[in-house]
Amino acid sequence: MEALNYDQLLKQFKSPVSEPTRSWKLLLVLMILFVLIGVVGLVYMVIHGHIVTGMRDHVVWGVFIVNFIFLLGIGYAGVILASIFHLFTVKWTKPLHRITELFAVVGSTVGPIYILLCVGRLERLPNLFIHARASSPITWDVIAIATCVVFDFTYLYITHIREFAKLRDTTAIDLPKWKRNLYKRLALGYEHRPAQNRKLSRAQNILAMTIVPVAIFAYSLLGYLFGMSLRPGWHSTLFAPEFVANALFSGVALLILFMWIYRKQHNLENLITDKHFDYAAFVLFVLSAIFAYFTFSTYITEWYNVTETHGEWIRKFLDFNEYGWMSMFTILFCVVLPFIVLLYRKFRTPGHLAVLSVLILIGLWLKRYLIIVPTLETPYFPMQSTDPAYVHYSATWVEWALTLGGIGLAGLIFMAFNYLAPVVPLADMEKEEEIEVPQPFVEPVN
């Protein structure tokens, strides 16, 4: 078969690498606007304090922590998927490597910002390092997140070196002088020599093998932070594996969504085929079943517990005057709809899978919300205050503004990397033959 030609493939990414289109510039302005809205909310919160948020004495966490868990999970899922794709050297996953790598960087960069927003007294942050205690799970979490951030950026850079060298030398598209000089510096003298290629591949292999267990352990630590508490709804040995499984679930759903977006944007039907969506849908189906198992296990064990506090906690999940609707939408979006859509081929088109992925991401965000807020609203000891503002949590415009700012920042990071290099690792694919996607293991029901 004819080998893929780098220059021909690069022309599909002329925008935004060489000439950003008007729509790309409008999207850039929109993301900047989101960030500015977040900045307004941040300034207002710094001036007036956390009283402008919905967090109070009992519900000390809210949307900020929900965003942190959600984005960090996407980051860890991205790096796990990228490393697995690389280590197993499955040809059909080649076009997807860089998308998952970007998930890792964006999630591990934007996610921890919400922890800082939740702290309030930012000048005390150095105490996490100065007075860190080995017995504190929070100390483990800080070390784990910092380690993963370093690994994610290092891995992303190493996987871009071949691309930077190609962009430095290409004549297929017009590039400004400053950009070619930047590529020259970033390529670190890489000239596609066999010895250089072996060293680069060895470094990538070592990082990929290291990152997978580190990412799994790091996100498990976040689950341990909750599981080591005695609070109903948190005190569970299932939390660590559930966190990892839900992270992968959200990562695969987001991957499908971005596959659809980039295929539409750059006409990548030749690189991201319907078979890619077929195979990703099969993985999504498995992860949906795992999500259903963990959710059922949590509800049945809490329901069977006869203590008053546990009974109150599970009641809130079933009461439609409290969190019943949110619980129902979580099950509907993450379990029922995936089973319906993924079991029948006529529903399993790229467009339908993209819509399903959006609903799954909403459901998984709601799942994180249900983990945090109802539990904090159900303490062991009776609340001394009956003020509804202290008993029940409700996010304010400041929290939603900062959430929007996080979306804008994540979008800007994605767009910056897409402006710097194609979203598909063309340099790694140049010498690959036509990509063959394996058939699903089980033929779905028609």
N, C-alpha and C positions, 0 to 999 in steps of 0.2 A: 504494500500500500504506500501511497505517496506520503512523505513526511510533512508534518505541519510546518508552514513557513512563518517565521517570526514577524517579518515585515507586513505580510498580508494580514495576519491576525491583529497586529498593532493598529492598523487602520480602523478597526472596529472600535478602538478606544481613543480615537483622535480627540473626542470630547470626553472628559475634560483634560486629558493629559497635555494636549497641544492647544486646543481652541475650545474653551468652555462655551457651551451654548447659552442662549438667553434663559432657558428654563433652569439650567444649572445655577446661573447667577441669581435668579429669583429664589430658588431654594436656599441658596447661601444667605440671602438677605432675610429670609424667613427664619432660618436657624439662628442668625445673629439677633433677630428680634426676640426669639424665645429666650436666648441667653440674657438679653437686657431686661426682660420681664423678671427673670430669676434674680438678677442683680438688684432690681428695685425691691423685691421681696426680702432679699438678704439684708440690704441696708436698713429697711424698716424693722426687721427682726433684731438687728444689732443695736439699733437706737432704743427700741422699746422693750427688748427682752423676749423671752419665750412665752410671755403672757399673750402675745399676739397669735400664737399657735393654739391648736386644740389640746396640747399636752398639759396635763395637770399632775397633782400629787400621786394619783393612783395610775392613770394611764400615762406613764412617763415616756412611752414610745408611741409612734403613730406612723404616718405616711412616710416620714424620713427613713425609718428602719425597714418598712416594707420595700421601699425603693432600693435600699442598700442590699437587702437579701436577694431581691429579684435581679438586680444588675450584676451583683457579684456572682450569682448562679450562672447567668449568661456568660460572664467572663470565664469562669472555670469550665463551663461546658464547651466554649469555643476552643480553649487550649487543649482539652482532652480530645475533642473531635479532630482537631488539626494534627495532633501527635499520632493518634490512631490511624488516621488516613495516611500519614507519612510512613509510619512503621510497617503497615501491612502492604504498602506499595500497590494498592489497587488502582489500576489506570483510570477507571471511570471517575474516581474522586479527585483527580488532578485539578479540574477547573474550580473546585470548591475549597481548596486549601486556604487560599488567601482570605476568603470571606470569613471562615472560622477563626483564622488568626486575628482578624480585625475585631471579631466579637470578643476575643480574649483581652485585647488591649483596651477596648472601649469599656467593657464591663469592669475590669480591674482598676481602671482609672476614674471613671465617673462614680461607680458604686460607693467607694469609701468616702467620697465627699459628703454623702448624706450622714455618715457617722459624725463627721466634724460639725455639720449643721445641728445635729442632735445634742452634742456636748454642751453648747452654749458658751462656756468659758474657754475660748480657744487658746488663751494665754497659758492654760494649764496643760495643754497637750504634751509638752516635753516631759511631764511627770510620768506619762505612760512608759517612757524609756528610762528616765532617771531613777524612778522608784518602782520599777517593774518587779513583780514577784513571780517566781517560777511556779508557785502553787495556783496562780490565777489563770483561768482559761482565757481571759481577755488578753493577757500577755502572749499566750500561744497564738491567739488570733491575729494580733498585731504583727508578730513575726511571720506568720504564715502568709498574710496578705502582702506584706512588704516583699517577701521572697518571691511570691508569684508575680508581682508587678515587674520585678527585675527580670525574671525568667521570660515573661511574656514579651517584653520589649526586646530582649536579646534574641529570642527565637524569631520574632517578626523581622528584625533587622537582618539576621543571617539568611533567612529565606528570601530576602529582597536583593542580596548582593549580586546574584546572577542577572536579575532584572535591571539593576542600576547599570551594570556593565553593558547590557544590550542597548539600553536607552542612551547611554553615553555615545555609542557608536552608530546608532541607526540613522538612516537618511529617509526613512519611510514617511515620517511626519516632521513638520517644522517645529523646532523647540527653541525657546529663547536662550541666549548665551549663558545667562545666569543659571539656567536650569541644567544645561550641559555641564557647566563647571561644578554644580552641586552633585550631579551624577558621578562625575569623575572622582570627587572626594569620597562619596559614599561607597563607590565600588571597591575602594581600598586596593587598587592596582590589579584587580581580577581580570585575567586575559583569556579565560576559558581553557587554560592549559590542563591536561589530565591530572597533574600533581595538585594543582589548586582545587580542581573539582573534587578530588578524593578527600582532601582536608576539609573542604566545606561540607561535603556530605557526611563525613565522620562527626563533625561538630554538630550538625543538625540531628544526626541519629542519637548522639549522647544526650543532647538537650531534650529531644522528644521522649526518650526512655526515662529521663529524670522527671520531666514535667508531669507525666500522667499520675504517678503515685503522689507527688507533692500536691497537685491540684485536688485529687480525691481526699487526701488527708486534710488539706486546708479547709475545704468546704465541710468536711465532717466535723472539724473543730467548731464551726459555727453551729452545727446541730447539737454538739455536746454542750455548748453554752446554754441552750434551752433545756436539753435533757437533764442536766445536772441540777436544775431547779426543781422544787417540790410543787410547783404550781400545777393545778389540773390543766391538762391539755399540752403541757410541756414535758412533764416528767415521764419520759418514754425512751426506751432503748432503740426505738425505730427511727428516731429523729435524724440521726446521722445518715443512714442509707436512704431515707426518704428525701432528705435535702439533696443528695447527690443525684438520685433518680429524677427528681423534679427539675433540677438544673439541666440535666441532659434533655429532658422533655422540652423545656423552654428553648434550649439551644437548637434542637432539631427543628422546632416550629419556626424559629426566627430564620434559620438557614433556608427553609422552604420559601419563606416570604421574600428573602433577599434574592434567592435564585430566580423567582418570578420577576421581581423588580429589575434586576440587572439584565435578564434575558429580554425583557421588553425594551429597556433603555438602549441596549447596545446590539439588539438583534442577534443574540447568541444562541439561536436554535441549533447551530452547528456544534456548539461546545456544551451547552446545558440542554440536553434533550428531554423528551417526555419520559424516557427511561430513568433519568436521574430523579424525576419527581416520583416515579413509580417506586423506586427503591427507597427513597427517603420516606415515602408514605408508609411503607412496610415497617420501617424503624419507628415511625410515629405511632403506628398501631400497637406495637409491642410496649412502648413507653406509656401509652394510654392505659394499657392493661395493668402495668406495674403501678401507675398512679391510682387506679381504681382499687387495687389490692391494699396499698398503704392507707388510703382514705377509709376503706371499710374497716381495716384493722384498728385504726384510731377511734372511729366512732363506736365500734362494738365494745371495745375495752372500756371506754369512758362511760358508755351507757350501762354496762354491767356493774360498774363500781357503784356501791349503794350509799356513799357518803353524800351529804347535802351539797357540798361545794361542787363535786363532780356532776351531780344531777343538775345543778343550776347552770353549769358550763354547757352541758349537752343540750339543755332546754333552749339556750340562746341560739344554738345552731339550727334548731327546728322551728322556733317561733318566728312567724313571718312579720311580726311587729318589731323584731330585733334583727337577726342575721339569717333568717330563713330563706329570704330571696337571694341573698348573696351565696349561701350554701347551695341552693338549687342551681343557680347559674354556673357555679364552679363545676358541679357534677355534669350539667348539661353540656358545657363547652369542652370539658376535658375528658369526658368518658362517653356520653351518649352520642354526640355528634361525630366524634372520631370513629366510633364503631360503625355508624351508619354510612358515613362518607367513604371510609377506607375499605369496607367489605364489598362494596358494589362499584365495579369498574366504571359505570356510566357517570358516577359522581366524582371519580378520581382524575379530574383534569387539572392542569396546572393552575387555572384560575380558581377552581373550587378549593384546591388545596391551600392556595394563598389566603383565601377568605377564612378557611378553617383554622389556619395557623394564627391569624389575627385573633380569632375567638379563643383559641387555646391560650395564647399569651395573656389575654384579658382574664381568663379563668385562673391561670397560674398566679397572676398578680393578686386576684381576689383571694386565692388560697393563702398567700403570704399575709394578707390583711387579716384573714380569719385566724391565723396562727397567733398574731400579735394582739389585736385589740380586744376580742372577747375574753381572752385569758387574763389580760390586765384589768378588765372590768369585773373579774370574778375572784376577788382575794379570799384568803382563808378567814380573815377576821372581818367583822362587819365594818362598813365604812362609817366614819364619825360624821361626815358631812352628807347631807341629802341634797345639796345643790346639784341639779342635773349637769351643770358644766363640769363638775368634778366626778360624777358617777359615770357619765357616758362621754365617749370621745367623739368629736366631730372636727374634721380637718377644716382649717380656715383658708382664706384666699392666699395667705403667705405660703402655706405648705404647697398648695397647688401651683403657685407661681414658681416656686423653687423646683417643683417636679417638672414643670414645663422648661425651666432653665436647664435641667439635667438632660432632657430630651434634645434641646438645642445644642448643648455641648457635645453630646454623643454624635449628633448629626454632623457637627463641624469636624470632629475627629475623623469620621468616616470620609467626608468630602475631602479633607486635607490629604489623606492617604490615597484616595482615588485620583486626586489631582497630581500626586507625585508618581504613581505607578498604576498600571492597569489592575483591575480588581481580580483578574484571572492571571495566574502565574505563567505567562506566556513563555518565558525563558526555560522553565522546567518542562514545558509541553512541546517545545519546538521539534525535538527529535523523537517524540512519541508518535507511533502510528495511530491510525484512527481509533478513537476511544470506543471500546466495546463494553457495554453495561450488562452484567449478568442478569438473568431472569430471576424474578422473585422465587423464593423457595416453594411457596404454595400459591397455586392459581386462585385468585380471589373469586368470590361468587358474582355472577353476572346478574 
